[in-house]
């Protein structure tokens, strides 16, 4: 896009000054509420437990940067299962990437930028991903009461939609919601209960994408196992040194054994024995991977 085209595209006015759309597309976006908040919550809601969030980030800048950063955040916080076939294997991601991308585009382009004090949010839970955007349907209707197949293309921010269309991020026909739904239905691990959910009212629009690999029964089994571990932990009496270790992990749950050894001034074998004992009795539990995991305390 050459500078001489900026005015015709609506990015600058006749005086060469940025329009609102141009400001939203600028690398150093000056519009305060053009931000993106991303959070990977621990569990099925925002209440969490001892650890509320597993990952979080706030992004500012051009809408293109917000789109790329938000999509990258989701990709690094979702897992991909797989199953073997006769000649290869089929990958089974938690979420359809096409659906995630379209949901973020929809949120950034069609949000109401006149609503102050609210931003686009991406919230990832164990069982779902929710993309929230300020502002409901431009015509005041509720998307949950409409037929997705017949919803006309109504653009709240036509300049932004036009630019994103020229960049290949969206189509002018307004088929984003259909793409979100159809991509899910084409997934190998799709079941009818995993259908994307669209909701809107006067002040918000949300897209909820179900985790295609989430099993409610498995989650209940994990909860029961944790309850049994908790009961065992309640009958265990900590030594003074074990209490120090637990207090340390409460404050710094991502510490490695080497860091624990340095902070408590203990030998490697002593720390290993203590942590093995606490783990066997359900006092401390390792969550996540070895590299990016953390410790939870159950007392």
N, C-alpha and C positions, 0 to 999 in steps of 0.2 A: 504494500500500500504506500503510494507516494504522497508526499506532503501536500501536493497540489490538489489531491482528492479529499483531503480532510474535511473541507467545508461542505462538499456535496454529500459526503457520508454522514454529516451531522456531528462530527467530532469537535470542530471549532466553528465559531460564528464568523460573521463578515469582518470582524476586527481582529481575527486571528486568536481570539481567546477561547480557552477550552469551554465546551458546553458541559452540562452535567454528565452526559454520556461519555464525553471525552475524558473527563476527570476520573470516571470509574475505570476507564481503560488505561489510564496513565500508570507507569511503573510506580511512581511515588504518589499514589492516590491520596488526594487531600480530604476526601469525604470520610469523616470520622467513623460512621457506622457501617462502612463497607468493610466488614471483617468476617472472618470465618472461624468458628470455634469447633474444635474436634475433640471428642472424648471417647475413650474405650473404657466403659464402666466395668466394675467387677460384679458380676451377677446379672440378675434379671431386671433390676431397677437401679435408681440412683442412690439408694440407701447404702449399698455396698456392705461392708463389714469392717474389719480392721483396716482393710485397704479399700478405699472408695473407688479409685480409678487406676487402671493399669497403664494408661498412656493418655496424654492430652497435649494439645497444641493450639495456639492462636496465630492466625495468619492475617497479614494486612498486605495491601498492594493492589495491583491491577486485577480485574476479574479473571483474566487468563491465568495469572499466577495462583489465585484462590482456587480455581478449578483444578489445576495441576497438583497443587499441594493437598487439597482435600482428597482427590482421587488416590494420591500416593499414600496418604494416611490410612485410608481404608484398606488398600492392598497390603500394607505391612501389618495390619491388625486382623487379617482374615487368614484362615487356614485352608489348605487344599488337600482333601482326601483323594484316594484313587482306588480303582479296582482293575484287576487283570481281565484282559480279553484273550481270545485265541492267539492273536498275533502281536498285541501291544497292550497298552493300558489306557484307561479313560480317567482323566482328572475330574474331580468333583469339588469345586471351590465352594466355600460357604455362601458366597453371593455371586450373582452374574455380573461380571465387570461392565457389560454394556448397560445393564439396568442401573448400576451405581453411577456410572458416568452421566447418563441421561437425567438421573435424579438431581445430581449436583448442578448440571447445566440449567435445569428447570428452576431450581431454587435461586440461583444467582441472577438469571436473566429476567425472571418474572416476579421477583420480590418487589414489595412496595418500599422504595427508598425514601418516601416521605415519613415513614414511621421511625421516629427517633428512639434510641435506647434499646434497639433490638437488632440482632444480627442473624445470619444464617448459621445453623448448628447441624453438626453431624454427630449423632450419639449412637455408639455401638454397644449393644448388650450381648449377653451370651446367646440369646435366641433371635435377635433382630437388629436391624440397622434402621435408624430413623433420621430422615433429612427434613429439617424444619426451616421454613422460610416465612418472614413477616409479610402479611397481606394475603387476603383470600382471593377468590376468583374475581377478575375485573368486573364481571357483570353482576356480582353479588350472589350468585347461586352457590350451592354446596356441591362439591365434586362427588361426594358419596351418594348423592341423589340423582346424578346424571349417568347417562350411558356413555362410557368411555369411547365407544366406536363413533358416536355422533357429536362429540363435543367440538364446536368450531374453533378455529385458530383465532384467539383473541390475545393480542400482545399488549401488555401494559407498558413495556419499554421497547418500542419498535426499532429505535436506532441500535440498541444493544443486540436485539434479536437479529437485525440485518447484518451487523458486523460478525456475530458468531456464525451466522449462516455462511457468509463469505469465507470465513476461516475453516469451514467444514465441521464445526462443532455441533451444529444443529441444522434442521431443515425448516424451510419457510412454511411448510404445510401444517406445522403444529402437531406432529405425530409422536411427540416425546413420550406421552403416557402409554400409548399403544406399544411403543418399543420396549418400555420398561416391563410391561405385562407379558408381551410375546417372548421376550428373551428368557423370562423365567419359565414360561410354559415349554420352552424348547430345551431346558436344562435336563441332563440325564437323571439327576436326583430330585426332580420336581414332583410334588404331589399336590393335589388340590388345596390342602390346608396351608400350603406355602404361598398362596396367591398374594401378590403385592396389594397393599391397602392404601388407598388415597383418601385423605380427609381435608376438609377446609371449612372455615367459618369466616366471620367478618375480618378477623385479624391474623389468620395464619393458614398456611398450606403445608401439609406434611405428607411425606411418602414413607411408608414402612415396608422394608424388605425383610422377609423372613430368612433366617439362617437355614439354608437348605440341608445342612448336615446336623442340625440340632435335633436331639431326641428328648422329649419330655420325660420318658421313662428312665433314660440314662441319667438325666439330671436329678430325678427323685432318688435314684440309687446312690448317686454321689452324696446327696444331702443326708441320706440315712447312714451312710458310711461315716460321714463327718460327725454325725450325732453320736455314733458309737465311740468314735475316737475321743470326743469331748467328754463322755461319761467316764472313760478310762482315765483321762487326764485329771478329772476332778478328784480322783482318789490318790493322786500322786503328790508327795510332799517334796518341794524343791529344796536343795541345799542353798547355802548363801551364794556360792559361786554360780550355781545354775540360775539363781534369781538375777544376778548381774548380767549373765548372758542373755536371758529373756528380755530384760529391760533394754539392753543394747539393741537387740533385734527389733523390738517394738519401735524404737526411734529410728533405726537404720535397717529396714527389712531387706535391703539388697546387698548387705555385706557378704563378702566371701569368707571362707574359713581362714585364709591368710590374714585378712583384715581383722577378723575377730581375734586371732592369735596376737596380733600386734597391739590391739586396743586393751586386751585383758592381760597382756604380758604372760602368756601361757605357752607351753610347748605344743607342737603340732599334735602329738599323740593324745595329750590331755584334752585338747579341743575336740578332736575326733571322737574320743570316748564319750565325752559329755554330750555332744550333738547326736551321736548314735543312740545313746540312752534316752534322751529327750524325744527323739523321733520315734523310737519304739514305743514309748509311753504316750504318744499323741500330743505332747506338749508343743513341739514345733513341727510344722509341715512345710515342705518345699512346694511352692506353686510355680508353674511355668517351666521354661527350659533351664538347663544348667548355666547358660550364658546370660540369659535375660530374665531369669526367675527371681523370686523373692521369698522371704520366710514369713509365715503367719504364726502367731502365738495363740494357743488355746488353753486358757487357764480358767 
